[in-house]
Amino acid sequence: MAAGHHDGHLEPDGAIPGRPGANGTLIQGRYRLHELIGRGGMGEVWRALDESLGRRVAVKCLKPAGHSSDAGFTRVLQERFRREARVAAGLQHRGITVVHDFGEHDGLLFLVMELLDGRNLLQTLEDARRHPLPVPDITDIAEQVTAALAYTHDQGVVHRDLKPANIIRLTDGAVKICDFGIARLGHDIGFTSRLTGSGVAMGTPHYMSPEQIDAAEVDHRSDLYSLGCVLYELATGAPPFDLGDAWSILVGHRDTEPVPPRAGRPELPAELERLILDLLAKDPEHRPQDAADVLGRLKAMRAAAGVTASPAVPARLPAWARNVTTGSAARSTRAHRITAPPHHELTAAWSTRPVPVEADPDAVAALAARHAEAADLARIGNWSQAYDLHTSVAAARDRALGPEHPDTLTSRHEAAYCLTRLGRTEEALRMYEYVAEARRRVLGPEDPQTLVARHEAAYELGRLGRHLEAHQEFSAVLAARERTVGPDDPDTLQCKHNLGVNLGLLGRSEEAHTTAVEVAEARARVLGEDDPETLVTRFEVGHALGRTGRWAEALRTYQEVADARARVLGPDHTETLAAQYEIGICLGRLGRSADALALFEDLVPALTRTVGSTDAETLRARHALGVNLGLLGQWDRALAESRDVAAVRERVLGATHPDTLVSKREIAVGLGWLGRWAGALTVYREVAEGREQVLGPAHPDTLTSRNDEARCLAQLGRTAEAQEILRRVTDLREEAPERL
């Protein structure tokens, strides 16, 4: 695992006596330093544990050079540090490393950041022995970095030291920029060296813009120049001015035109070379004028190549879809799990199909190899690149074999599956519907491949909240599978499982419970009692029991599932922890808040270790922990927990996301119980306004928040205002009864 926040210039090493930290040091009574993961001129980076929240973090310790006895200098430095750290902490974008905290401890300044699993681009280039990256990787990285820069520039924030070492590519393909504010802070701290007699501040010379070198006005276009240097290096394996000493490098940036990248790599797309050279224009006025322009050009390149840009971070499945699984990918005898689709089997399913006379057999074989390569990318979770490659193969198969040849449709099916994993649900639905209709014409309405595509389309309908349409499609696919392969076939049972989940979402709770029990019993017979698929359905049985208010039975079911998953998958597996969460909910529903609290106090650190501190499941568990603290009367702790969760959700999800608003409402509840009604009123109003904005004024959740607001006003003696709000709530309920 790479350092969560790991600069390329930081070399992993052991601690040196007298440096800012040592293994086991506790900073501010909260952050326990565990492992030194990097060191550079400005300090050290440690893997650490936030003992207050039980989450793993990266702590960057910055040690001022000189002036340590100058109290005035120290005060100014600390104020500048706080200013820069606040700016960094205020940036909220998936392409920017999250800053959790900052402060001063025993003379050192420190930043607390998220711990990331990945490699920075300098390490990536070194790993590849300085070979240039594939073009799809370059454009993918470029789009993600540019999107993050567009956001920060809109906030008025310029990075000033963009370089491969400050760009981390995570294991899931997501890209994050690190160290906003650190370059300017480095000058204040005293770690910025100067060229002798020149008065030129030395940042990282390989990536400095000409205006930085000339100490001229620096704006967002300086970051675009640095981006051009980074892309040049990714495309060629070396920076644009890779000369012998720092002064020569700076002169190169200021006075010399770069060698065009295609001079050493002719296969590089001309449009990409043009963009890189435009970014490297000496005069800022001759560069692209903003990151949005650069992003538009990158997307146009992809579109011209017949490939759609893909977001790097797969969107998380909605809560309702937790127990819904997608259909099987090929003519399998076993329904695959969403985490490990056997898509590599697809080409073999059609290997005996005749190839048209005009098709070149060698070209067809080459496309099959590329299809297998895309399947390998999907198998390791690289959904963005897998999608790009499947789309490219589909287009080539369309030309070579025809648009409705089974192999062409297989590639389009696989591309749709990648879209599902990338969270691009509407696009996935349209593609599945196209494939299903084409297969119906070519193969027949009840061919297994036709039914696979229809099953996937039903799944996407559910993810879009179109549950009635999903129900109709699941029902039709289930009936066809029962006729063609029988009621106990794993694919039939998978479809019936999803049908049962969807019944619950339609409010047909008893039918959902009956269906889940039938599928669980059948899967136990066919697959085994402890098979993960059997346990998924038994988990759904517990959910259905809870929906009907049978909490004691639900508790027993979840406990059995948790025990089985711990045996089969391990105690810290995400599915085991999901069952533990539901046990905690059941305990709370049964009035056993002390037991629930003890469970959540163990569960939160386990989830933090497993999926991270900002993961939706970790935050759900922390929210439940806070609720149970309140039920036990520990309102000070409950309020602190709800504030922390709300802050993280607001940063990750946004201020008006439903989960953020739920957490904010919990803050108001705590304030009310502590008698702080004025503060509670402010928060209740914020929640009500947020819900009105997102859900509308007559939505039940909005009306609940308005009732909360009225109750606070009454507590504050503002009876007339409270009554006016209650009248408005009554009128809205009468105007829109069907929504209740």
KAFENRA-V461346 format. One record per residue. RES is the residue in one letter. NEAR is the number of other C-alpha atoms within 12 Angstrom. D_FIRST is the distance of its C-alpha to the first C-alpha in Angstrom with 1 decimal. Layout:
# KAFENRA-V461346
res=RES near=NEAR d_first=D_FIRST
res=RES near=NEAR d_first=D_FIRST
This chain:
# KAFENRA-V461346
res=M near=16 d_first=0.0
res=A near=30 d_first=3.8
res=A near=40 d_first=6.5
res=G near=42 d_first=8.1
res=H near=49 d_first=11.1
res=H near=48 d_first=10.6
res=D near=41 d_first=13.9
res=G near=34 d_first=14.2
res=H near=25 d_first=17.0
res=L near=27 d_first=15.1
res=E near=23 d_first=14.5
res=P near=22 d_first=12.2
res=D near=16 d_first=15.0
res=G near=19 d_first=16.8
res=A near=25 d_first=19.0
res=I near=16 d_first=22.4
res=P near=9 d_first=25.4
res=G near=11 d_first=26.9
res=R near=26 d_first=23.9
res=P near=33 d_first=23.1
res=G near=37 d_first=21.2
res=A near=26 d_first=20.6
res=N near=24 d_first=18.5
res=G near=19 d_first=20.2
res=T near=26 d_first=21.9
res=L near=23 d_first=22.9
res=I near=35 d_first=23.4
res=Q near=23 d_first=26.2
res=G near=14 d_first=26.4
res=R near=25 d_first=23.3
res=Y near=37 d_first=20.0
res=R near=30 d_first=18.9
res=L near=34 d_first=16.8
res=H near=26 d_first=14.5
res=E near=29 d_first=12.3
res=L near=37 d_first=13.0
res=I near=36 d_first=10.1
res=G near=32 d_first=12.7
res=R near=32 d_first=16.5
res=G near=26 d_first=19.1
res=G near=28 d_first=22.7
res=M near=35 d_first=22.6
res=G near=37 d_first=20.6
res=E near=39 d_first=17.3
res=V near=48 d_first=14.1
res=W near=50 d_first=13.1
res=R near=39 d_first=10.8
res=A near=40 d_first=13.8
res=L near=34 d_first=15.7
res=D near=33 d_first=18.5
res=E near=21 d_first=21.0
res=S near=24 d_first=23.5
res=L near=34 d_first=21.5
res=G near=27 d_first=19.1
res=R near=35 d_first=16.0
res=R near=39 d_first=12.8
res=V near=43 d_first=13.0
res=A near=42 d_first=12.4
res=V near=49 d_first=15.7
res=K near=49 d_first=17.1
res=C near=41 d_first=20.1
res=L near=38 d_first=22.9
res=K near=37 d_first=25.7
res=P near=34 d_first=29.0
res=A near=27 d_first=30.5
res=G near=16 d_first=34.2
res=H near=19 d_first=36.6
res=S near=19 d_first=35.2
res=S near=12 d_first=38.8
res=D near=13 d_first=39.9
res=A near=13 d_first=39.9
res=G near=12 d_first=40.8
res=F near=20 d_first=38.0
res=T near=25 d_first=35.5
res=R near=21 d_first=36.9
res=V near=17 d_first=36.7
res=L near=34 d_first=33.2
res=Q near=29 d_first=32.1
res=E near=21 d_first=33.9
res=R near=24 d_first=32.3
res=F near=36 d_first=28.9
res=R near=25 d_first=29.7
res=R near=21 d_first=31.1
res=E near=32 d_first=28.1
res=A near=34 d_first=25.6
res=R near=25 d_first=27.8
res=V near=28 d_first=27.8
res=A near=35 d_first=24.0
res=A near=32 d_first=23.9
res=G near=29 d_first=26.6
res=L near=37 d_first=24.8
res=Q near=30 d_first=24.0
res=H near=33 d_first=22.6
res=R near=31 d_first=19.7
res=G near=35 d_first=19.0
res=I near=39 d_first=18.8
res=T near=40 d_first=16.2
res=V near=38 d_first=17.9
res=V near=38 d_first=19.4
res=H near=36 d_first=20.3
res=D near=29 d_first=22.4
res=F near=33 d_first=23.8
res=G near=31 d_first=26.3
res=E near=28 d_first=27.7
res=H near=23 d_first=27.4
res=D near=20 d_first=29.5
res=G near=26 d_first=29.9
res=L near=31 d_first=26.4
res=L near=40 d_first=25.3
res=F near=38 d_first=22.0
res=L near=44 d_first=20.2
res=V near=41 d_first=18.0
res=M near=39 d_first=15.7
res=E near=38 d_first=13.4
res=L near=41 d_first=9.8
res=L near=39 d_first=8.2
res=D near=28 d_first=5.4
res=G near=26 d_first=6.4
res=R near=34 d_first=8.1
res=N near=38 d_first=11.4
res=L near=41 d_first=14.5
res=L near=35 d_first=15.4
res=Q near=28 d_first=12.3
res=T near=29 d_first=13.2
res=L near=31 d_first=16.8
res=E near=21 d_first=16.1
res=D near=15 d_first=14.2
res=A near=15 d_first=17.4
res=R near=15 d_first=19.6
res=R near=19 d_first=21.0
res=H near=19 d_first=22.3
res=P near=32 d_first=22.9
res=L near=31 d_first=21.0
res=P near=22 d_first=22.9
res=V near=29 d_first=25.3
res=P near=33 d_first=23.9
res=D near=30 d_first=20.5
res=I near=38 d_first=22.3
res=T near=46 d_first=24.5
res=D near=37 d_first=21.8
res=I near=41 d_first=19.8
res=A near=50 d_first=23.2
res=E near=37 d_first=24.4
res=Q near=40 d_first=21.5
res=V near=47 d_first=21.6
res=T near=45 d_first=25.4
res=A near=35 d_first=25.5
res=A near=39 d_first=23.5
res=L near=44 d_first=25.8
res=A near=33 d_first=28.8
res=Y near=28 d_first=28.0
res=T near=34 d_first=27.5
res=H near=26 d_first=30.6
res=D near=18 d_first=32.5
res=Q near=18 d_first=31.6
res=G near=18 d_first=33.0
res=V near=29 d_first=29.7
res=V near=35 d_first=29.0
res=H near=43 d_first=25.7
res=R near=43 d_first=27.4
res=D near=42 d_first=24.4
res=L near=45 d_first=22.6
res=K near=43 d_first=20.8
res=P near=43 d_first=17.8
res=A near=34 d_first=15.8
res=N near=41 d_first=16.5
res=I near=46 d_first=15.5
res=I near=41 d_first=12.1
res=R near=43 d_first=11.8
res=L near=34 d_first=9.8
res=T near=23 d_first=9.2
res=D near=29 d_first=12.7
res=G near=35 d_first=14.3
res=A near=41 d_first=15.0
res=V near=40 d_first=15.3
res=K near=47 d_first=15.5
res=I near=50 d_first=17.5
res=C near=47 d_first=16.8
res=D near=41 d_first=19.3
res=F near=43 d_first=22.6
res=G near=33 d_first=25.3
res=I near=40 d_first=23.5
res=A near=33 d_first=25.5
res=R near=30 d_first=28.8
res=L near=34 d_first=27.8
res=G near=33 d_first=26.9
res=H near=26 d_first=30.5
res=D near=30 d_first=31.8
res=I near=32 d_first=29.8
res=G near=28 d_first=31.1
res=F near=26 d_first=28.2
res=T near=25 d_first=29.6
res=S near=24 d_first=31.6
res=R near=20 d_first=34.7
res=L near=19 d_first=36.4
res=T near=11 d_first=39.5
res=G near=9 d_first=42.5
res=S near=14 d_first=41.0
res=G near=15 d_first=39.9
res=V near=26 d_first=36.9
res=A near=34 d_first=33.7
res=M near=32 d_first=30.8
res=G near=34 d_first=27.7
res=T near=35 d_first=25.6
res=P near=38 d_first=28.5
res=H near=40 d_first=27.1
res=Y near=43 d_first=26.6
res=M near=45 d_first=29.6
res=S near=49 d_first=32.4
res=P near=38 d_first=36.0
res=E near=32 d_first=37.0
res=Q near=37 d_first=34.3
res=I near=35 d_first=35.7
res=D near=22 d_first=39.2
res=A near=20 d_first=38.4
res=A near=16 d_first=39.8
res=E near=17 d_first=39.1
res=V near=25 d_first=35.5
res=D near=27 d_first=34.7
res=H near=37 d_first=32.3
res=R near=43 d_first=33.4
res=S near=42 d_first=31.8
res=D near=43 d_first=28.4
res=L near=52 d_first=29.6
res=Y near=48 d_first=30.5
res=S near=49 d_first=27.1
res=L near=52 d_first=25.7
res=G near=46 d_first=28.2
res=C near=44 d_first=26.9
res=V near=46 d_first=23.3
res=L near=48 d_first=24.6
res=Y near=44 d_first=26.9
res=E near=37 d_first=24.0
res=L near=43 d_first=22.1
res=A near=40 d_first=25.4
res=T near=35 d_first=26.6
res=G near=31 d_first=23.8
res=A near=30 d_first=25.4
res=P near=37 d_first=26.4
res=P near=38 d_first=30.0
res=F near=36 d_first=31.4
res=D near=25 d_first=29.6
res=L near=19 d_first=32.4
res=G near=13 d_first=32.9
res=D near=14 d_first=33.0
res=A near=26 d_first=32.2
res=W near=27 d_first=35.8
res=S near=19 d_first=36.1
res=I near=28 d_first=33.0
res=L near=34 d_first=34.4
res=V near=28 d_first=37.8
res=G near=29 d_first=36.3
res=H near=36 d_first=34.8
res=R near=30 d_first=38.2
res=D near=21 d_first=40.7
res=T near=18 d_first=39.3
res=E near=19 d_first=38.7
res=P near=33 d_first=35.4
res=V near=25 d_first=35.8
res=P near=27 d_first=35.4
res=P near=35 d_first=32.2
res=R near=22 d_first=34.2
res=A near=15 d_first=36.1
res=G near=17 d_first=33.3
res=R near=25 d_first=31.9
res=P near=14 d_first=34.9
res=E near=17 d_first=33.2
res=L near=28 d_first=31.4
res=P near=26 d_first=33.2
res=A near=18 d_first=35.9
res=E near=24 d_first=35.1
res=L near=38 d_first=31.6
res=E near=36 d_first=33.1
res=R near=27 d_first=35.7
res=L near=37 d_first=33.2
res=I near=41 d_first=31.2
res=L near=32 d_first=34.5
res=D near=33 d_first=35.8
res=L near=41 d_first=32.8
res=L near=45 d_first=33.5
res=A near=32 d_first=37.1
res=K near=33 d_first=38.4
res=D near=27 d_first=40.3
res=P near=28 d_first=38.3
res=E near=19 d_first=41.3
res=H near=18 d_first=40.7
res=R near=29 d_first=37.0
res=P near=32 d_first=36.1
res=Q near=24 d_first=37.1
res=D near=31 d_first=34.2
res=A near=35 d_first=30.8
res=A near=27 d_first=32.5
res=D near=23 d_first=34.6
res=V near=37 d_first=31.7
res=L near=32 d_first=30.0
res=G near=22 d_first=33.4
res=R near=28 d_first=33.7
res=L near=37 d_first=30.2
res=K near=29 d_first=31.2
res=A near=21 d_first=34.6
res=M near=28 d_first=33.0
res=R near=28 d_first=31.2
res=A near=18 d_first=34.4
res=A near=16 d_first=36.4
res=A near=23 d_first=34.2
res=G near=20 d_first=34.7
res=V near=28 d_first=31.2
res=T near=29 d_first=30.5
res=A near=36 d_first=27.6
res=S near=39 d_first=24.9
res=P near=34 d_first=22.9
res=A near=39 d_first=19.2
res=V near=30 d_first=18.4
res=P near=23 d_first=20.2
res=A near=25 d_first=22.7
res=R near=20 d_first=22.6
res=L near=26 d_first=25.5
res=P near=19 d_first=28.4
res=A near=19 d_first=29.0
res=W near=24 d_first=32.0
res=A near=29 d_first=30.1
res=R near=28 d_first=27.7
res=N near=40 d_first=29.9
res=V near=42 d_first=31.1
res=T near=42 d_first=29.8
res=T near=45 d_first=30.5
res=G near=48 d_first=33.0
res=S near=39 d_first=32.4
res=A near=43 d_first=31.6
res=A near=34 d_first=34.2
res=R near=30 d_first=37.1
res=S near=25 d_first=35.0
res=T near=22 d_first=36.5
res=R near=24 d_first=33.6
res=A near=37 d_first=32.2
res=H near=28 d_first=28.6
res=R near=25 d_first=26.1
res=I near=31 d_first=24.7
res=T near=23 d_first=21.1
res=A near=22 d_first=22.0
res=P near=30 d_first=25.1
res=P near=31 d_first=26.7
res=H near=39 d_first=27.5
res=H near=31 d_first=27.5
res=E near=26 d_first=30.9
res=L near=31 d_first=32.6
res=T near=35 d_first=34.0
res=A near=22 d_first=35.4
res=A near=21 d_first=37.4
res=W near=21 d_first=39.5
res=S near=16 d_first=39.6
res=T near=10 d_first=43.2
res=R near=14 d_first=44.3
res=P near=15 d_first=46.8
res=V near=23 d_first=45.7
res=P near=17 d_first=48.3
res=V near=11 d_first=50.6
res=E near=14 d_first=49.6
res=A near=21 d_first=45.9
res=D near=17 d_first=44.6
res=P near=17 d_first=43.2
res=D near=13 d_first=40.8
res=A near=19 d_first=39.6
res=V near=31 d_first=39.2
res=A near=22 d_first=37.2
res=A near=18 d_first=34.9
res=L near=32 d_first=34.3
res=A near=32 d_first=33.5
res=A near=21 d_first=30.9
res=R near=27 d_first=29.4
res=H near=40 d_first=29.5
res=A near=28 d_first=27.6
res=E near=26 d_first=25.0
res=A near=37 d_first=24.7
res=A near=39 d_first=24.5
res=D near=26 d_first=21.6
res=L near=30 d_first=19.8
res=A near=37 d_first=20.8
res=R near=27 d_first=19.7
res=I near=22 d_first=16.0
res=G near=29 d_first=16.5
res=N near=33 d_first=17.1
res=W near=41 d_first=20.3
res=S near=43 d_first=21.3
res=Q near=40 d_first=21.5
res=A near=44 d_first=23.0
res=Y near=42 d_first=25.6
res=D near=43 d_first=26.5
res=L near=39 d_first=27.1
res=H near=46 d_first=29.0
res=T near=40 d_first=31.1
res=S near=32 d_first=31.9
res=V near=41 d_first=32.8
res=A near=38 d_first=35.0
res=A near=29 d_first=36.9
res=A near=32 d_first=37.5
res=R near=35 d_first=38.6
res=D near=25 d_first=40.9
res=R near=22 d_first=42.6
res=A near=27 d_first=42.8
res=L near=28 d_first=43.6
res=G near=22 d_first=44.7
res=P near=24 d_first=43.2
res=E near=28 d_first=44.0
res=H near=30 d_first=43.2
res=P near=37 d_first=41.0
res=D near=43 d_first=38.2
res=T near=37 d_first=38.2
res=L near=43 d_first=38.1
res=T near=48 d_first=35.2
res=S near=45 d_first=33.2
res=R near=45 d_first=34.2
res=H near=50 d_first=33.3
res=E near=50 d_first=29.8
res=A near=45 d_first=29.4
res=A near=42 d_first=30.7
res=Y near=51 d_first=28.1
res=C near=47 d_first=25.3
res=L near=40 d_first=27.2
res=T near=41 d_first=27.1
res=R near=38 d_first=23.3
res=L near=34 d_first=23.2
res=G near=27 d_first=25.7
res=R near=32 d_first=28.6
res=T near=32 d_first=31.0
res=E near=25 d_first=34.3
res=E near=27 d_first=33.5
res=A near=34 d_first=32.3
res=L near=35 d_first=35.5
res=R near=27 d_first=37.7
res=M near=32 d_first=36.2
res=Y near=43 d_first=36.5
res=E near=31 d_first=40.1
res=Y near=27 d_first=40.9
res=V near=41 d_first=39.5
res=A near=38 d_first=41.3
res=E near=27 d_first=44.6
res=A near=30 d_first=44.4
res=R near=32 d_first=43.7
res=R near=25 d_first=46.5
res=R near=19 d_first=48.9
res=V near=20 d_first=47.7
res=L near=20 d_first=46.8
res=G near=16 d_first=48.7
res=P near=24 d_first=47.9
res=E near=28 d_first=46.8
res=D near=26 d_first=44.9
res=P near=33 d_first=41.5
res=Q near=39 d_first=39.7
res=T near=37 d_first=41.8
res=L near=44 d_first=41.0
res=V near=45 d_first=37.2
res=A near=44 d_first=37.4
res=R near=47 d_first=39.7
res=H near=50 d_first=37.4
res=E near=45 d_first=34.5
res=A near=43 d_first=36.9
res=A near=43 d_first=37.9
res=Y near=49 d_first=34.3
res=E near=44 d_first=33.8
res=L near=34 d_first=37.2
res=G near=40 d_first=36.0
res=R near=38 d_first=32.8
res=L near=25 d_first=35.3
res=G near=22 d_first=37.4
res=R near=22 d_first=40.2
res=H near=31 d_first=40.6
res=L near=24 d_first=44.2
res=E near=25 d_first=43.6
res=A near=35 d_first=40.6
res=H near=35 d_first=42.9
res=Q near=26 d_first=45.5
res=E near=33 d_first=43.2
res=F near=42 d_first=41.5
res=S near=30 d_first=45.0
res=A near=24 d_first=46.2
res=V near=41 d_first=43.3
res=L near=38 d_first=43.7
res=A near=24 d_first=47.4
res=A near=29 d_first=46.9
res=R near=33 d_first=44.4
res=E near=24 d_first=46.6
res=R near=17 d_first=49.5
res=T near=19 d_first=47.6
res=V near=23 d_first=45.2
res=G near=15 d_first=46.4
res=P near=24 d_first=45.3
res=D near=30 d_first=42.9
res=D near=29 d_first=40.9
res=P near=36 d_first=37.2
res=D near=45 d_first=37.2
res=T near=39 d_first=40.3
res=L near=47 d_first=38.7
res=Q near=48 d_first=35.7
res=C near=47 d_first=38.1
res=K near=45 d_first=40.1
res=H near=50 d_first=37.1
res=N near=47 d_first=36.3
res=L near=47 d_first=40.0
res=G near=43 d_first=40.0
res=V near=48 d_first=37.1
res=N near=44 d_first=38.9
res=L near=34 d_first=42.2
res=G near=35 d_first=40.6
res=L near=31 d_first=39.6
res=L near=24 d_first=43.2
res=G near=18 d_first=44.5
res=R near=22 d_first=45.9
res=S near=27 d_first=44.3
res=E near=25 d_first=46.6
res=E near=26 d_first=46.3
res=A near=34 d_first=42.5
res=H near=36 d_first=42.6
res=T near=29 d_first=45.1
res=T near=32 d_first=43.1
res=A near=41 d_first=39.8
res=V near=32 d_first=41.7
res=E near=27 d_first=43.3
res=V near=40 d_first=40.0
res=A near=38 d_first=38.3
res=E near=27 d_first=41.3
res=A near=30 d_first=41.3
res=R near=34 d_first=37.6
res=A near=24 d_first=38.0
res=R near=19 d_first=40.9
res=V near=24 d_first=39.2
res=L near=25 d_first=35.6
res=G near=17 d_first=35.7
res=E near=24 d_first=35.5
res=D near=27 d_first=31.8
res=D near=28 d_first=30.7
res=P near=33 d_first=28.0
res=E near=42 d_first=30.5
res=T near=36 d_first=33.2
res=L near=43 d_first=31.1
res=V near=44 d_first=30.3
res=T near=44 d_first=34.1
res=R near=45 d_first=34.8
res=F near=45 d_first=32.4
res=E near=45 d_first=34.6
res=V near=43 d_first=37.7
res=G near=41 d_first=36.5
res=H near=44 d_first=35.9
res=A near=37 d_first=39.4
res=L near=32 d_first=40.9
res=G near=32 d_first=39.5
res=R near=27 d_first=41.0
res=T near=22 d_first=44.3
res=G near=19 d_first=44.1
res=R near=22 d_first=43.9
res=W near=28 d_first=41.2
res=A near=25 d_first=42.0
res=E near=26 d_first=41.7
res=A near=33 d_first=38.5
res=L near=35 d_first=37.1
res=R near=27 d_first=38.1
res=T near=33 d_first=36.6
res=Y near=40 d_first=33.2
res=Q near=30 d_first=33.2
res=E near=28 d_first=33.9
res=V near=41 d_first=31.2
res=A near=36 d_first=28.6
res=D near=27 d_first=29.8
res=A near=31 d_first=29.7
res=R near=32 d_first=26.2
res=A near=25 d_first=24.9
res=R near=19 d_first=26.6
res=V near=20 d_first=25.5
res=L near=20 d_first=22.0
res=G near=16 d_first=21.0
res=P near=24 d_first=21.7
res=D near=27 d_first=18.4
res=H near=26 d_first=18.6
res=T near=28 d_first=19.2
res=E near=34 d_first=22.7
res=T near=33 d_first=23.6
res=L near=39 d_first=22.7
res=A near=41 d_first=24.7
res=A near=43 d_first=27.7
res=Q near=41 d_first=27.3
res=Y near=41 d_first=27.5
res=E near=38 d_first=30.7
res=I near=42 d_first=32.1
res=G near=43 d_first=31.7
res=I near=37 d_first=33.6
res=C near=36 d_first=36.3
res=L near=32 d_first=36.8
res=G near=32 d_first=37.3
res=R near=27 d_first=39.7
res=L near=21 d_first=41.6
res=G near=18 d_first=42.0
res=R near=23 d_first=39.7
res=S near=29 d_first=37.8
res=A near=25 d_first=37.1
res=D near=24 d_first=35.5
res=A near=35 d_first=33.5
res=L near=35 d_first=32.3
res=A near=25 d_first=31.1
res=L near=31 d_first=29.2
res=F near=39 d_first=27.5
res=E near=31 d_first=26.7
res=D near=26 d_first=24.6
res=L near=40 d_first=23.3
res=V near=42 d_first=21.9
res=P near=30 d_first=19.3
res=A near=31 d_first=18.4
res=L near=36 d_first=18.0
res=T near=36 d_first=16.0
res=R near=28 d_first=13.5
res=T near=26 d_first=13.6
res=V near=27 d_first=14.1
res=G near=28 d_first=13.8
res=S near=37 d_first=16.7
res=T near=38 d_first=18.2
res=D near=26 d_first=18.3
res=A near=29 d_first=21.9
res=E near=38 d_first=22.0
res=T near=35 d_first=20.8
res=L near=40 d_first=23.4
res=R near=36 d_first=26.0
res=A near=41 d_first=25.6
res=R near=47 d_first=25.8
res=H near=44 d_first=28.9
res=A near=39 d_first=30.4
res=L near=45 d_first=29.8
res=G near=43 d_first=31.7
res=V near=39 d_first=34.5
res=N near=38 d_first=35.0
res=L near=33 d_first=35.1
res=G near=33 d_first=37.9
res=L near=28 d_first=39.7
res=L near=23 d_first=39.8
res=G near=20 d_first=41.2
res=Q near=22 d_first=38.2
res=W near=29 d_first=38.5
res=D near=25 d_first=37.0
res=R near=26 d_first=33.7
res=A near=34 d_first=34.0
res=L near=36 d_first=34.7
res=A near=29 d_first=31.7
res=E near=35 d_first=29.4
res=S near=40 d_first=31.0
res=R near=32 d_first=30.7
res=D near=29 d_first=27.0
res=V near=41 d_first=26.4
res=A near=38 d_first=28.9
res=A near=31 d_first=27.3
res=V near=38 d_first=23.8
res=R near=33 d_first=25.6
res=E near=29 d_first=27.7
res=R near=27 d_first=24.9
res=V near=30 d_first=22.9
res=L near=26 d_first=26.0
res=G near=21 d_first=28.9
res=A near=26 d_first=31.9
res=T near=28 d_first=34.0
res=H near=25 d_first=31.6
res=P near=26 d_first=33.2
res=D near=32 d_first=30.4
res=T near=34 d_first=30.5
res=L near=40 d_first=34.3
res=V near=38 d_first=34.1
res=S near=42 d_first=32.1
res=K near=43 d_first=34.5
res=R near=43 d_first=37.4
res=E near=40 d_first=36.0
res=I near=41 d_first=36.1
res=A near=40 d_first=39.7
res=V near=39 d_first=40.5
res=G near=36 d_first=39.3
res=L near=30 d_first=41.3
res=G near=31 d_first=44.3
res=W near=25 d_first=44.1
res=L near=21 d_first=43.9
res=G near=18 d_first=47.0
res=R near=23 d_first=45.4
res=W near=28 d_first=47.1
res=A near=25 d_first=47.1
res=G near=26 d_first=43.3
res=A near=33 d_first=43.1
res=L near=35 d_first=45.4
res=T near=27 d_first=43.3
res=V near=34 d_first=40.2
res=Y near=39 d_first=42.3
res=R near=31 d_first=43.8
res=E near=29 d_first=40.4
res=V near=40 d_first=39.3
res=A near=38 d_first=42.7
res=E near=29 d_first=42.6
res=G near=32 d_first=39.1
res=R near=32 d_first=40.1
res=E near=25 d_first=43.3
res=Q near=20 d_first=41.5
res=V near=20 d_first=39.1
res=L near=22 d_first=41.3
res=G near=18 d_first=44.8
res=P near=27 d_first=47.4
res=A near=30 d_first=48.7
res=H near=27 d_first=45.5
res=P near=24 d_first=45.6
res=D near=30 d_first=42.5
res=T near=35 d_first=44.0
res=L near=36 d_first=47.3
res=T near=30 d_first=45.6
res=S near=39 d_first=44.1
res=R near=40 d_first=47.6
res=N near=29 d_first=49.0
res=D near=33 d_first=46.5
res=E near=40 d_first=47.6
res=A near=33 d_first=51.3
res=R near=31 d_first=50.7
res=C near=34 d_first=49.3
res=L near=30 d_first=52.2
res=A near=22 d_first=54.6
res=Q near=23 d_first=53.0
res=L near=21 d_first=53.6
res=G near=15 d_first=57.2
res=R near=19 d_first=56.8
res=T near=17 d_first=58.6
res=A near=16 d_first=60.0
res=E near=21 d_first=56.6
res=A near=24 d_first=55.2
res=Q near=21 d_first=58.1
res=E near=20 d_first=57.7
res=I near=28 d_first=54.1
res=L near=25 d_first=55.1
res=R near=18 d_first=57.9
res=R near=21 d_first=55.5
res=V near=30 d_first=53.2
res=T near=21 d_first=56.2
res=D near=16 d_first=57.4
res=L near=24 d_first=54.0
res=R near=22 d_first=53.9
res=E near=15 d_first=57.4
res=E near=15 d_first=56.6
res=A near=17 d_first=53.6
res=P near=14 d_first=54.1
res=E near=11 d_first=52.5
res=R near=17 d_first=49.0
res=L near=15 d_first=49.4
